[in-house]
């Protein structure tokens, strides 16, 4: 049996792209910017204790 380790690639792209896409939505579908910031603030990066062999942050 061959086991491949899992790697996690994390990017910060969403913090830039999400507000831009939000501004392009129809007026009745725009999400409050503070709500978007709150979601990103609540996100926690995964850790090795979750079973990943490596966590790589890509700028």
C-alpha positions as CSV (number, residue, x, y, z in Angstrom):
1,X,0.0,0.0,0.0
2,X,1.4,3.4,-1.0
3,X,0.3,6.5,1.0
4,X,0.8,10.0,-0.3
5,X,1.0,12.8,2.2
6,X,-1.5,15.6,1.9
7,X,-0.2,19.1,1.5
8,X,-2.3,22.2,2.0
9,X,-1.7,25.3,-0.1
10,X,-3.1,28.5,1.4
11,X,-3.5,31.7,-0.5
12,X,-4.5,35.2,0.5
13,X,-6.1,35.9,-2.8
14,X,-9.6,35.9,-1.4
15,X,-8.9,39.0,0.7
16,X,-8.3,41.0,-2.5
17,X,-10.7,39.3,-4.9
18,X,-13.7,38.9,-2.7
19,X,-14.3,42.7,-2.1
20,X,-13.7,43.4,-5.8
21,X,-16.3,40.8,-6.8
22,X,-18.7,42.0,-4.2
23,X,-18.6,45.6,-5.6
24,X,-19.5,44.2,-9.0
25,X,-22.7,42.5,-7.7
26,X,-26.2,43.9,-8.4
27,X,-27.0,46.5,-5.6
28,X,-29.5,44.2,-3.9
29,X,-26.9,41.4,-3.6
30,X,-24.0,43.4,-2.2
31,X,-22.7,42.0,1.1
32,X,-21.7,44.4,3.8
33,X,-17.9,44.9,3.7
34,X,-17.6,44.5,7.5
35,X,-19.3,41.1,7.2
36,X,-16.7,40.1,4.6
37,X,-13.9,41.3,6.9
38,X,-15.4,39.4,9.8
39,X,-15.4,36.1,7.9
40,X,-11.8,36.5,6.9
41,X,-10.9,37.4,10.5
42,X,-12.6,34.3,11.8
43,X,-10.8,31.9,9.4
44,X,-8.0,29.9,10.9
45,X,-5.3,28.3,8.8
46,X,-5.1,24.5,9.0
47,X,-2.3,22.9,11.1
48,X,-0.2,19.9,10.9
49,X,-2.3,18.5,13.7
50,X,-5.1,18.1,11.2
51,X,-3.2,15.5,9.3
52,X,-1.4,17.6,6.7
53,X,2.2,16.7,6.0
54,X,2.9,20.3,5.1
55,X,1.0,23.6,5.1
56,X,2.4,26.1,2.5
57,X,1.3,29.7,2.4
58,X,1.5,31.2,-1.1
59,X,1.7,35.0,-1.4
